[in-house]
Structure formats: structure tokens, C-alpha cells
Amino acid sequence: MKQNSKVIVHHILKLSNDIFRAIKFSMPPVWLTSDMTLAQLRVLLLLHTEGASRMSVIASSIGTTLSTVTGTVDILVKKEMVVRRNDPQDRRLVICDLSAKGQEMMSSMWTLGQQQLERLLDGLSIEELQKADEIAEILLRNVKSSTDSA
């Protein structure tokens, strides 16, 4: 009985949703008590994953206007989460990056994700861990090949 790949993918997504709910994902306390807006969090996440970026790149990456991103970044600078500097090759361009405080906040989120993954793997047999390792390798290889061809 050969299954259609869409059916299998749908089942994997359902399982991942069930896993996500079962492990009772928790956010870092600072995220739940902060006054960050979704737009501000999106900018922080982009800078964390992509590194220092020009304002125009941030705007296009999160699908908003340059003026909107400028206002969002202004607030993040006041909150000491982001630092701004001029591009050395073209002083008209503004480059944004996470400050030490912003890096600490984003790192706490990734650390929590790692802890959640460790909880997921805890208690598996060596054979199950080897299967999980093999699947992780396959997924990484797939991501790398899809980004290399893009």
C-alpha cells in the first residue's frame, strides 16, 4: 500500500502539532512580560537569524514599508535591543544589529528551544536516538540542498 507524499507530509505535520501541544511549549518569561509588539519581535528575530541588516532589507524581509520599520527600530533602539550604525561604504545607508541586550533575549529563546528538544529526546532508547539522528541529518541535507538551489 503506497501512500501519497502529501498524505505522509500532512500526517507528519499533524504529529508535529500534537508533539508541540504535548510538550507544553513555554516562552521565556521576558517574552510574556515584555511590552514588545509583534512587529518588534519580528525585527529581533530577523536580526538574530540574518545578522546585521540594512533598514531596506529589514522592511522587505518582513513585508512592510521603510517608514514603518524605521519607527519600529526607533523603539527597539530606545529599549536598547537594537543598535544602529552607518554603512562605512555609504553613510546614507543605516545598518541595524542586535545589541548585547537584544542578543541575550533572542539567545534565551533558542536556549529554551534546545531544552524543549532535549525533553523530547529524553527517554528514547539508543536505537530510537539513532533514528532521530538519521532523520535530523536527512532534514538538514534537504534544507541545505533547497537553499543552495534557491
ChimeraX attribute file (.defattr): number of C-alpha atoms within 10 A of each C-alpha:
attribute: neighborCount
match mode: 1-to-1
recipient: residues
	/A:1	3
	/A:2	4
	/A:3	7
	/A:4	8
	/A:5	9
	/A:6	9
	/A:7	10
	/A:8	11
	/A:9	11
	/A:10	11
	/A:11	12
	/A:12	12
	/A:13	12
	/A:14	12
	/A:15	12
	/A:16	12
	/A:17	11
	/A:18	11
	/A:19	13
	/A:20	13
	/A:21	10
	/A:22	10
	/A:23	12
	/A:24	9
	/A:25	11
	/A:26	12
	/A:27	12
	/A:28	15
	/A:29	10
	/A:30	12
	/A:31	15
	/A:32	10
	/A:33	8
	/A:34	8
	/A:35	9
	/A:36	15
	/A:37	9
	/A:38	9
	/A:39	15
	/A:40	18
	/A:41	15
	/A:42	16
	/A:43	22
	/A:44	23
	/A:45	17
	/A:46	19
	/A:47	20
	/A:48	17
	/A:49	9
	/A:50	11
	/A:51	13
	/A:52	19
	/A:53	17
	/A:54	17
	/A:55	20
	/A:56	17
	/A:57	15
	/A:58	24
	/A:59	18
	/A:60	12
	/A:61	12
	/A:62	13
	/A:63	10
	/A:64	13
	/A:65	13
	/A:66	15
	/A:67	12
	/A:68	12
	/A:69	22
	/A:70	16
	/A:71	12
	/A:72	17
	/A:73	24
	/A:74	15
	/A:75	15
	/A:76	21
	/A:77	18
	/A:78	10
	/A:79	13
	/A:80	14
	/A:81	21
	/A:82	23
	/A:83	18
	/A:84	18
	/A:85	13
	/A:86	13
	/A:87	13
	/A:88	10
	/A:89	7
	/A:90	8
	/A:91	10
	/A:92	9
	/A:93	14
	/A:94	16
	/A:95	19
	/A:96	22
	/A:97	24
	/A:98	26
	/A:99	17
	/A:100	13
	/A:101	13
	/A:102	22
	/A:103	17
	/A:104	12
	/A:105	18
	/A:106	21
	/A:107	13
	/A:108	17
	/A:109	18
	/A:110	12
	/A:111	12
	/A:112	15
	/A:113	16
	/A:114	12
	/A:115	12
	/A:116	17
	/A:117	12
	/A:118	11
	/A:119	11
	/A:120	14
	/A:121	13
	/A:122	10
	/A:123	10
	/A:124	11
	/A:125	10
	/A:126	9
	/A:127	9
	/A:128	12
	/A:129	14
	/A:130	12
	/A:131	12
	/A:132	14
	/A:133	12
	/A:134	12
	/A:135	12
	/A:136	12
	/A:137	12
	/A:138	12
	/A:139	12
	/A:140	12
	/A:141	12
	/A:142	12
	/A:143	11
	/A:144	12
	/A:145	11
	/A:146	10
	/A:147	9
	/A:148	8
	/A:149	6
	/A:150	6
